[in-house]
Amino acid sequence: MVAGTWAPPNLCQPEHGYHFTIDSWLLVGFAAAFRPHFFCDLGTGCGPIAFGLASQLKHGRGVAIERSPELAGYARQNLARLPVTVIQGDLRFFPWKDGIFDLVACNPPYFETGSGRGRADAKQAVARHTLYGDMDTFASELRWSLADGGRLCFIYPADRASGILSRLAASGWFLCERLDILSFADRPPKLVCLALSSNPCPSPRADTLVLYKEHRHYTEQAIAFLRFATN
């Protein structure tokens, strides 16, 4: 890799329809820092988050759940050499077990049906819109599957963070860490990575990541962060 650059791993994914974005690798870099032993990737798609976590965590293993049979097939290809079990099915009906995971990661859909930017492709719509549940649903379903001291990590639009945090706090989730992601240093955050626990965190940690120093040129901070996520 050329110094001062970064490129994501070359994973198998559909030629048309849903493609993973930099959001997946940002979440990997954030979540991997918790060093889980057994993680779950909800709505894995073709598996980038599970791929990044399993590659980064040399002694960890994981489960990746994907509703789409097609995407689950791609995930199995991408994760074939890693200690990750791919399960094709709807996570709302998954037989969750108490205290099984010490990390649950998710890049959830967040546009309500009929809102957000229109997408002609139905597969992209499922990835972006809450057709089969939203972050509130996911958090409610998996609450008891997280081990004591475990973390629920997800990436979300920054302008919606206060709303989702308020709703999750009402159902017993506590913010432990957040990473605000800015496209440029002089702009407000566009995305935020959040880590929550079912136990109170007395002093939640907050940090900031600036992605670009100019158009299509990553900052040194972003390159180091993304390389950590994909090495």
Backbone as CSV, one residue per row, in Angstrom:
resi,resn,N_x,N_y,N_z,CA_x,CA_y,CA_z,C_x,C_y,C_z
1,MET,0.840,-1.194,0.000,0.000,0.000,0.000,0.879,1.249,0.000
2,VAL,0.556,2.211,-0.824,1.316,3.452,-0.907,1.162,4.232,0.387
3,ALA,2.265,4.796,0.876,2.213,5.589,2.107,1.231,6.738,1.950
4,GLY,0.441,6.968,2.988,-0.511,8.080,2.954,-1.832,7.752,2.290
5,THR,-2.051,6.450,1.973,-3.313,6.065,1.355,-3.947,4.926,2.148
6,TRP,-5.196,4.642,1.803,-5.900,3.510,2.393,-6.930,3.003,1.393
7,ALA,-7.092,1.716,1.322,-8.132,1.109,0.491,-8.723,-0.058,1.256
8,PRO,-10.037,-0.288,1.142,-10.662,-1.399,1.867,-10.263,-2.742,1.281
9,PRO,-10.394,-3.810,2.055,-10.129,-5.146,1.527,-11.036,-5.449,0.331
10,ASN,-10.543,-6.280,-0.548,-11.293,-6.646,-1.746,-12.193,-7.841,-1.431
11,LEU,-13.436,-7.559,-1.039,-14.381,-8.610,-0.676,-15.372,-8.866,-1.801
12,CYS,-15.890,-10.088,-1.837,-16.929,-10.432,-2.812,-18.235,-9.753,-2.407
13,GLN,-18.908,-9.149,-3.375,-20.207,-8.541,-3.127,-20.975,-8.490,-4.437
14,PRO,-22.289,-8.274,-4.391,-23.074,-8.267,-5.618,-22.587,-7.205,-6.609
15,GLU,-22.657,-7.530,-7.870,-22.265,-6.554,-8.886,-23.210,-5.358,-8.878
16,HIS,-24.481,-5.640,-8.647,-25.492,-4.580,-8.579,-26.208,-4.666,-7.234
17,GLY,-26.763,-3.552,-6.784,-27.511,-3.544,-5.538,-26.652,-3.077,-4.388
18,TYR,-26.819,-3.721,-3.219,-26.140,-3.296,-2.005,-24.629,-3.464,-2.100
19,HIS,-23.884,-2.393,-1.781,-22.438,-2.439,-1.624,-22.086,-1.840,-0.269
20,PHE,-21.101,-2.420,0.401,-20.688,-1.845,1.676,-19.962,-0.517,1.426
21,THR,-19.899,0.310,2.467,-19.266,1.622,2.372,-18.206,1.758,3.466
22,ILE,-17.595,2.911,3.534,-16.583,3.168,4.560,-17.168,3.064,5.968
23,ASP,-18.493,3.221,6.107,-19.139,3.112,7.420,-18.759,1.801,8.111
24,SER,-18.713,0.717,7.343,-18.400,-0.595,7.932,-17.023,-0.596,8.574
25,TRP,-16.041,-0.015,7.894,-14.670,-0.035,8.403,-14.494,0.936,9.560
26,LEU,-15.244,2.020,9.544,-15.219,2.933,10.687,-15.735,2.222,11.938
27,LEU,-16.794,1.451,11.772,-17.340,0.723,12.914,-16.374,-0.362,13.392
28,VAL,-15.710,-1.034,12.456,-14.724,-2.050,12.843,-13.618,-1.431,13.687
29,GLY,-13.067,-0.308,13.225,-12.000,0.338,13.965,-12.423,0.754,15.359
30,PHE,-13.663,1.189,15.485,-14.207,1.591,16.775,-14.453,0.384,17.670
31,ALA,-15.129,-0.634,17.146,-15.542,-1.782,17.966,-14.390,-2.707,18.316
32,ALA,-13.418,-2.858,17.413,-12.307,-3.785,17.668,-11.480,-3.365,18.873
33,ALA,-11.497,-2.072,19.202,-10.725,-1.590,20.342,-11.198,-2.194,21.670
34,PHE,-12.418,-2.758,21.693,-12.928,-3.392,22.910,-12.427,-4.823,23.065
35,ARG,-11.733,-5.342,22.051,-11.085,-6.658,22.096,-12.026,-7.774,22.551
36,PRO,-13.144,-7.971,21.896,-14.067,-9.029,22.314,-13.531,-10.423,21.989
37,HIS,-14.006,-11.394,22.741,-13.668,-12.794,22.483,-14.735,-13.472,21.608
38,PHE,-15.981,-13.026,21.747,-17.070,-13.626,20.968,-18.032,-12.509,20.589
39,PHE,-18.102,-12.216,19.303,-18.911,-11.093,18.835,-20.035,-11.559,17.927
40,CYS,-20.997,-10.671,17.750,-22.098,-10.907,16.818,-22.214,-9.687,15.917
41,ASP,-22.301,-9.928,14.625,-22.495,-8.869,13.633,-23.926,-8.997,13.111
42,LEU,-24.757,-8.016,13.455,-26.169,-8.047,13.041,-26.336,-7.453,11.656
43,GLY,-27.039,-8.143,10.777,-27.250,-7.642,9.422,-25.924,-7.501,8.699
44,THR,-25.182,-8.581,8.632,-23.795,-8.532,8.160,-23.644,-8.163,6.700
45,GLY,-24.697,-8.292,5.883,-24.556,-8.053,4.448,-23.601,-9.075,3.863
46,CYS,-22.598,-8.611,3.135,-21.603,-9.537,2.584,-20.457,-9.787,3.566
47,GLY,-20.569,-9.249,4.785,-19.652,-9.615,5.853,-18.491,-8.700,6.168
48,PRO,-18.473,-7.422,5.736,-17.284,-6.604,6.007,-16.977,-6.399,7.478
49,ILE,-17.993,-6.162,8.308,-17.740,-5.906,9.724,-17.223,-7.170,10.408
50,ALA,-17.866,-8.293,10.147,-17.390,-9.562,10.717,-15.992,-9.885,10.203
51,PHE,-15.732,-9.598,8.936,-14.412,-9.832,8.354,-13.360,-8.995,9.086
52,GLY,-13.655,-7.715,9.268,-12.701,-6.832,9.934,-12.451,-7.230,11.377
53,LEU,-13.520,-7.543,12.108,-13.364,-7.913,13.515,-12.608,-9.225,13.667
54,ALA,-12.969,-10.219,12.871,-12.306,-11.525,12.989,-10.847,-11.454,12.557
55,SER,-10.540,-10.611,11.580,-9.158,-10.453,11.130,-8.328,-9.727,12.177
56,GLN,-8.947,-8.775,12.849,-8.258,-7.962,13.838,-8.067,-8.707,15.165
57,LEU,-9.053,-9.514,15.515,-9.057,-10.192,16.815,-8.531,-11.611,16.639
58,LYS,-7.242,-11.772,16.805,-6.595,-13.040,16.467,-7.127,-14.220,17.280
59,HIS,-7.628,-13.953,18.486,-8.126,-15.045,19.327,-9.640,-14.963,19.514
60,GLY,-10.298,-14.127,18.729,-11.751,-13.989,18.841,-12.478,-14.822,17.799
61,ARG,-13.760,-14.973,18.011,-14.609,-15.665,17.046,-15.956,-14.944,17.014
62,GLY,-16.750,-15.241,15.994,-17.980,-14.487,15.876,-19.103,-15.224,15.174
63,VAL,-20.253,-14.572,15.213,-21.456,-15.000,14.504,-21.905,-13.821,13.660
64,ALA,-22.258,-14.066,12.411,-22.750,-13.020,11.511,-24.134,-13.421,11.026
65,ILE,-25.107,-12.549,11.219,-26.496,-12.860,10.878,-26.940,-11.978,9.719
66,GLU,-27.525,-12.588,8.708,-27.985,-11.848,7.535,-29.309,-12.416,7.030
67,ARG,-30.269,-11.550,6.805,-31.592,-11.977,6.358,-31.589,-12.442,4.902
68,SER,-30.860,-11.748,4.036,-30.876,-12.042,2.598,-30.065,-13.298,2.281
69,PRO,-30.660,-14.304,1.642,-29.895,-15.496,1.264,-28.726,-15.166,0.330
70,GLU,-28.940,-14.220,-0.581,-27.869,-13.854,-1.515,-26.679,-13.253,-0.779
71,LEU,-26.947,-12.269,0.083,-25.859,-11.629,0.812,-25.194,-12.589,1.794
72,ALA,-25.992,-13.461,2.410,-25.406,-14.462,3.306,-24.435,-15.361,2.542
73,GLY,-24.762,-15.646,1.291,-23.856,-16.441,0.460,-22.533,-15.730,0.225
74,TYR,-22.596,-14.438,-0.059,-21.363,-13.658,-0.215,-20.579,-13.619,1.094
75,ALA,-21.295,-13.462,2.208,-20.627,-13.427,3.514,-19.882,-14.737,3.769
76,ARG,-20.489,-15.846,3.425,-19.824,-17.140,3.635,-18.533,-17.225,2.818
77,GLN,-18.551,-16.687,1.594,-17.326,-16.672,0.794,-16.250,-15.821,1.455
78,ASN,-16.639,-14.633,1.890,-15.660,-13.697,2.453,-15.122,-14.144,3.812
79,LEU,-15.922,-14.910,4.545,-15.546,-15.301,5.909,-15.091,-16.753,6.013
80,ALA,-14.940,-17.409,4.868,-14.661,-18.848,4.852,-13.396,-19.226,5.620
81,ARG,-12.396,-18.370,5.633,-11.128,-18.685,6.289,-11.019,-18.103,7.695
82,LEU,-12.119,-17.554,8.185,-12.104,-16.893,9.485,-13.051,-17.606,10.457
83,PRO,-12.831,-17.465,11.760,-13.660,-18.151,12.763,-14.999,-17.442,12.995
84,VAL,-15.789,-17.383,11.927,-17.097,-16.727,11.993,-18.149,-17.661,11.408
85,THR,-19.230,-17.865,12.130,-20.359,-18.658,11.649,-21.396,-17.719,11.045
86,VAL,-21.748,-17.933,9.794,-22.759,-17.117,9.116,-24.108,-17.806,9.242
87,ILE,-25.088,-17.066,9.740,-26.443,-17.594,9.901,-27.381,-16.782,9.022
88,GLN,-28.066,-17.457,8.116,-29.025,-16.771,7.259,-30.394,-16.836,7.926
89,GLY,-30.939,-15.664,8.274,-32.234,-15.618,8.929,-32.539,-14.229,9.441
90,ASP,-33.750,-14.050,9.928,-34.216,-12.768,10.446,-33.819,-12.660,11.917
91,LEU,-33.020,-11.647,12.253,-32.523,-11.537,13.630,-33.640,-11.330,14.649
92,ARG,-34.803,-10.869,14.167,-35.928,-10.687,15.092,-36.434,-12.016,15.630
93,PHE,-36.106,-13.112,14.939,-36.574,-14.437,15.360,-35.405,-15.356,15.720
94,PHE,-34.249,-14.755,15.944,-33.067,-15.532,16.308,-33.184,-15.992,17.759
95,PRO,-32.833,-17.248,18.071,-32.942,-17.746,19.453,-31.792,-17.233,20.318
96,TRP,-31.875,-15.966,20.720,-30.815,-15.354,21.517,-30.632,-16.099,22.848
97,LYS,-29.393,-16.206,23.288,-29.088,-16.843,24.570,-28.524,-15.803,25.528
98,ASP,-28.817,-15.967,26.797,-28.372,-15.010,27.804,-26.844,-14.959,27.889
99,GLY,-26.322,-13.732,27.863,-24.909,-13.505,28.144,-23.930,-14.197,27.232
100,ILE,-24.274,-14.399,25.971,-23.404,-15.178,25.097,-22.312,-14.340,24.425
101,PHE,-22.605,-13.068,24.091,-21.657,-12.229,23.360,-21.066,-11.141,24.262
102,ASP,-19.783,-10.817,24.043,-19.231,-9.661,24.739,-19.146,-8.436,23.832
103,LEU,-19.549,-8.591,22.567,-19.690,-7.457,21.661,-20.752,-7.778,20.625
104,VAL,-21.648,-6.844,20.415,-22.597,-6.926,19.306,-22.394,-5.673,18.471
105,ALA,-22.137,-5.834,17.172,-21.898,-4.717,16.273,-22.989,-4.664,15.210
106,CYS,-23.327,-3.455,14.795,-24.408,-3.311,13.824,-24.262,-1.997,13.060
107,ASN,-24.413,-2.073,11.751,-24.538,-0.890,10.894,-25.990,-0.883,10.438
108,PRO,-26.896,-0.319,11.260,-28.327,-0.542,11.050,-28.937,0.355,9.979
109,PRO,-30.053,-0.078,9.394,-30.840,0.851,8.568,-31.463,1.899,9.481
110,TYR,-31.594,3.126,8.981,-32.121,4.176,9.860,-33.147,5.081,9.206
111,PHE,-33.382,4.943,7.884,-34.450,5.710,7.260,-35.770,4.954,7.429
112,GLU,-36.795,5.667,7.880,-38.107,5.043,7.944,-38.610,4.790,6.524
113,THR,-39.433,3.770,6.375,-39.968,3.435,5.060,-40.651,4.646,4.445
114,GLY,-40.249,4.967,3.209,-40.838,6.110,2.509,-40.097,7.408,2.719
115,SER,-39.029,7.400,3.554,-38.257,8.618,3.799,-36.828,8.421,3.321
116,GLY,-36.021,9.473,3.422,-34.635,9.389,2.987,-34.531,9.442,1.482
117,ARG,-33.302,9.294,0.999,-33.091,9.325,-0.440,-33.685,8.092,-1.084
118,GLY,-34.366,8.277,-2.174,-35.005,7.171,-2.858,-33.990,6.209,-3.440
119,ARG,-34.316,4.952,-3.440,-33.464,3.921,-4.015,-34.327,3.014,-4.882
120,ALA,-33.968,2.916,-6.150,-34.759,2.088,-7.056,-34.552,0.608,-6.768
121,ASP,-33.383,0.242,-6.296,-33.063,-1.150,-6.057,-33.609,-1.596,-4.709
122,ALA,-34.405,-2.664,-4.715,-35.053,-3.125,-3.484,-34.034,-3.600,-2.453
123,LYS,-32.915,-4.178,-2.902,-31.901,-4.670,-1.967,-31.223,-3.510,-1.245
124,GLN,-30.999,-2.405,-1.963,-30.428,-1.234,-1.309,-31.429,-0.627,-0.336
125,ALA,-32.716,-0.686,-0.689,-33.750,-0.142,0.198,-33.767,-0.881,1.527
126,VAL,-33.616,-2.198,1.492,-33.604,-2.990,2.724,-32.415,-2.603,3.595
127,ALA,-31.267,-2.331,2.968,-30.069,-1.975,3.726,-30.177,-0.603,4.371
128,ARG,-30.992,0.284,3.787,-31.045,1.669,4.261,-32.310,1.985,5.043
129,HIS,-33.408,1.275,4.776,-34.694,1.598,5.381,-35.118,0.533,6.389
130,THR,-35.923,0.957,7.347,-36.303,0.090,8.465,-37.480,-0.817,8.104
131,LEU,-37.304,-1.569,7.016,-38.373,-2.462,6.563,-38.518,-3.663,7.495
132,TYR,-37.424,-4.077,8.102,-37.448,-5.278,8.942,-36.923,-4.980,10.351
133,GLY,-37.156,-3.774,10.816,-36.732,-3.405,12.161,-35.697,-2.296,12.155
134,ASP,-35.652,-1.536,13.242,-34.699,-0.449,13.375,-33.775,-0.717,14.557
135,MET,-32.944,0.258,14.898,-31.976,0.056,15.978,-32.666,-0.197,17.305
136,ASP,-33.810,0.428,17.523,-34.573,0.178,18.751,-34.981,-1.295,18.831
137,THR,-35.450,-1.824,17.695,-35.855,-3.232,17.635,-34.677,-4.149,17.914
138,PHE,-33.546,-3.869,17.244,-32.378,-4.719,17.405,-31.896,-4.723,18.856
139,ALA,-31.837,-3.526,19.449,-31.357,-3.415,20.828,-32.265,-4.158,21.794
140,SER,-33.568,-4.093,21.555,-34.517,-4.788,22.415,-34.363,-6.300,22.294
141,GLU,-34.158,-6.787,21.053,-34.058,-8.221,20.816,-32.812,-8.829,21.468
142,LEU,-31.703,-8.098,21.429,-30.442,-8.698,21.855,-30.018,-8.320,23.260
143,ARG,-30.842,-7.580,23.968,-30.442,-7.049,25.275,-29.859,-8.127,26.193
144,TRP,-30.513,-9.257,26.294,-30.076,-10.272,27.257,-28.985,-11.172,26.702
145,SER,-28.653,-11.007,25.429,-27.588,-11.841,24.856,-26.206,-11.275,25.126
146,LEU,-26.132,-10.039,25.630,-24.856,-9.388,25.877,-24.353,-9.747,27.274
147,ALA,-23.115,-10.198,27.344,-22.521,-10.567,28.633,-22.360,-9.340,29.516
148,ASP,-22.244,-9.566,30.808,-22.014,-8.479,31.756,-20.728,-7.741,31.381
149,GLY,-20.826,-6.426,31.203,-19.673,-5.647,30.784,-19.468,-5.614,29.277
150,GLY,-20.323,-6.297,28.526,-20.220,-6.300,27.072,-20.663,-4.978,26.460
151,ARG,-20.456,-4.841,25.154,-20.762,-3.598,24.469,-21.632,-3.832,23.234
152,LEU,-22.582,-2.942,23.057,-23.360,-2.845,21.826,-22.786,-1.660,21.052
153,CYS,-22.212,-1.909,19.886,-21.575,-0.866,19.085,-22.290,-0.714,17.752
154,PHE,-22.600,0.514,17.394,-23.213,0.751,16.091,-22.848,2.136,15.570
155,ILE,-23.031,2.328,14.277,-22.751,3.605,13.634,-24.074,4.204,13.191
156,TYR,-24.195,5.522,13.321,-25.499,6.154,13.149,-25.307,7.588,12.648
157,PRO,-26.310,8.172,11.990,-26.200,9.584,11.601,-26.058,10.462,12.848
158,ALA,-25.111,11.370,12.838,-24.844,12.186,14.023,-26.039,13.045,14.408
159,ASP,-26.798,13.524,13.415,-27.925,14.400,13.746,-29.104,13.646,14.356
160,ARG,-29.026,12.309,14.379,-30.079,11.510,14.992,-29.608,10.823,16.276
161,ALA,-28.360,11.085,16.645,-27.780,10.367,17.782,-28.513,10.650,19.086
162,SER,-28.865,11.900,19.342,-29.519,12.221,20.611,-30.850,11.504,20.738
163,GLY,-31.580,11.377,19.634,-32.867,10.694,19.659,-32.734,9.213,19.966
164,ILE,-31.812,8.537,19.280,-31.663,7.099,19.508,-31.103,6.843,20.901
165,LEU,-30.199,7.694,21.379,-29.652,7.503,22.720,-30.720,7.692,23.793
166,SER,-31.607,8.637,23.595,-32.692,8.849,24.557,-33.619,7.653,24.609
167,ARG,-33.950,7.127,23.435,-34.863,5.976,23.392,-34.210,4.739,23.996
168,LEU,-32.930,4.514,23.698,-32.260,3.347,24.242,-32.021,3.482,25.748
169,ALA,-31.770,4.705,26.205,-31.613,4.926,27.650,-32.888,4.570,28.391
170,ALA,-34.028,4.861,27.770,-35.314,4.551,28.399,-35.531,3.051,28.537
171,SER,-34.847,2.267,27.715,-34.996,0.813,27.796,-33.795,0.148,28.473
172,GLY,-32.951,0.970,29.153,-31.902,0.391,29.990,-30.528,0.281,29.369
173,TRP,-30.256,1.052,28.309,-28.928,1.063,27.708,-28.193,2.337,28.109
174,PHE,-26.899,2.218,28.405,-26.114,3.355,28.877,-24.956,3.627,27.920
175,LEU,-24.774,4.891,27.574,-23.668,5.274,26.691,-22.341,5.152,27.431
176,CYS,-21.371,4.474,26.798,-20.037,4.332,27.373,-18.972,5.070,26.559
177,GLU,-19.161,5.125,25.255,-18.155,5.775,24.408,-18.799,6.205,23.103
178,ARG,-18.329,7.351,22.580,-18.793,7.810,21.278,-17.622,8.371,20.490
179,LEU,-17.685,8.188,19.177,-16.688,8.725,18.270,-17.420,9.515,17.197
180,ASP,-17.309,10.841,17.245,-17.922,11.691,16.230,-17.031,11.728,15.005
181,ILE,-17.621,11.491,13.842,-16.868,11.397,12.589,-17.216,12.588,11.703
182,LEU,-16.210,13.410,11.426,-16.376,14.602,10.609,-15.775,14.359,9.226
183,SER,-16.477,14.781,8.191,-15.895,14.682,6.853,-14.680,15.598,6.757
184,PHE,-14.832,16.850,7.241,-13.751,17.833,7.272,-13.763,18.524,8.629
185,ALA,-12.614,19.036,9.035,-12.472,19.598,10.370,-13.403,20.767,10.641
186,ASP,-13.775,21.520,9.595,-14.613,22.706,9.789,-16.101,22.436,9.601
187,ARG,-16.470,21.161,9.598,-17.875,20.807,9.414,-18.387,19.999,10.606
188,PRO,-19.696,20.021,10.835,-20.238,19.230,11.946,-20.137,17.738,11.649
189,PRO,-20.159,16.907,12.677,-20.067,15.461,12.443,-21.236,14.950,11.608
190,LYS,-20.910,14.035,10.709,-21.929,13.430,9.851,-22.379,12.083,10.398
191,LEU,-21.444,11.364,10.998,-21.717,10.044,11.565,-21.173,9.988,12.984
192,VAL,-21.664,9.035,13.742,-21.132,8.815,15.080,-21.140,7.313,15.366
193,CYS,-20.035,6.827,15.933,-19.982,5.455,16.433,-20.289,5.498,17.921
194,LEU,-21.168,4.608,18.358,-21.625,4.605,19.747,-21.398,3.232,20.367
195,ALA,-20.941,3.223,21.610,-20.799,1.989,22.379,-21.671,2.097,23.615
196,LEU,-22.601,1.151,23.788,-23.517,1.156,24.914,-23.371,-0.122,25.719
197,SER,-23.797,-0.043,26.968,-23.755,-1.185,27.863,-25.066,-1.248,28.633
198,SER,-25.393,-2.431,29.127,-26.572,-2.557,29.982,-26.244,-2.190,31.423
199,ASN,-24.986,-1.847,31.669,-24.551,-1.359,32.983,-24.150,0.108,32.875
200,PRO,-24.409,0.914,33.893,-24.047,2.327,33.831,-22.545,2.532,33.630
201,CYS,-22.195,3.528,32.825,-20.803,3.920,32.611,-20.640,5.320,33.203
202,PRO,-19.979,5.468,34.344,-19.930,6.745,35.065,-19.379,7.914,34.245
203,SER,-18.367,7.654,33.420,-17.736,8.731,32.658,-17.601,8.332,31.195
204,PRO,-18.665,8.498,30.417,-18.600,8.139,28.998,-17.478,8.898,28.289
205,ARG,-16.757,8.201,27.447,-15.636,8.805,26.723,-16.126,9.330,25.380
206,ALA,-15.596,10.480,24.963,-15.955,11.072,23.668,-14.692,11.430,22.906
207,ASP,-14.685,11.139,21.609,-13.534,11.457,20.768,-14.039,11.887,19.396
208,THR,-13.114,12.351,18.556,-13.455,12.867,17.234,-12.482,12.322,16.201
209,LEU,-13.012,11.993,15.030,-12.188,11.542,13.909,-12.525,12.401,12.691
210,VAL,-11.514,13.033,12.101,-11.687,13.829,10.883,-11.199,12.988,9.707
211,LEU,-12.058,12.762,8.718,-11.724,11.865,7.620,-10.821,12.485,6.560
212,TYR,-11.145,13.695,6.109,-10.462,14.254,4.948,-9.772,15.582,5.263
213,LYS,-8.575,15.757,4.702,-7.917,17.060,4.765,-8.256,17.888,3.532
214,GLU,-8.590,17.214,2.455,-9.127,17.838,1.244,-9.864,16.761,0.479
215,HIS,-10.530,17.129,-0.598,-11.385,16.186,-1.308,-10.623,14.919,-1.692
216,ARG,-11.131,13.768,-1.223,-10.595,12.440,-1.529,-9.199,12.181,-0.963
217,HIS,-8.730,13.016,-0.069,-7.433,12.800,0.562,-7.651,12.680,2.073
218,TYR,-7.404,11.472,2.595,-7.627,11.222,4.009,-6.603,11.959,4.870
219,THR,-7.028,12.299,6.085,-6.090,12.819,7.070,-5.208,11.674,7.559
220,GLU,-4.073,12.014,8.140,-3.194,10.997,8.715,-3.925,10.235,9.825
221,GLN,-4.743,10.942,10.588,-5.524,10.321,11.657,-6.460,9.264,11.078
222,ALA,-7.143,9.602,9.984,-8.085,8.666,9.368,-7.372,7.455,8.788
223,ILE,-6.226,7.678,8.151,-5.471,6.564,7.571,-5.043,5.592,8.662
224,ALA,-4.520,6.123,9.763,-4.098,5.242,10.868,-5.290,4.470,11.430
225,PHE,-6.423,5.115,11.567,-7.622,4.478,12.113,-8.112,3.380,11.167
226,LEU,-8.195,3.677,9.868,-8.722,2.725,8.897,-7.752,1.562,8.681
227,ARG,-6.467,1.847,8.752,-5.499,0.748,8.633,-5.592,-0.178,9.835
228,PHE,-5.822,0.371,11.008,-6.034,-0.463,12.188,-7.241,-1.368,11.969
229,ALA,-8.301,-0.832,11.340,-9.529,-1.592,11.115,-9.354,-2.706,10.094
230,THR,-8.408,-2.576,9.193,-8.318,-3.520,8.069,-7.007,-4.289,8.009
231,ASN,-6.152,-4.126,8.990,-4.881,-4.893,8.994,-5.031,-6.190,9.776
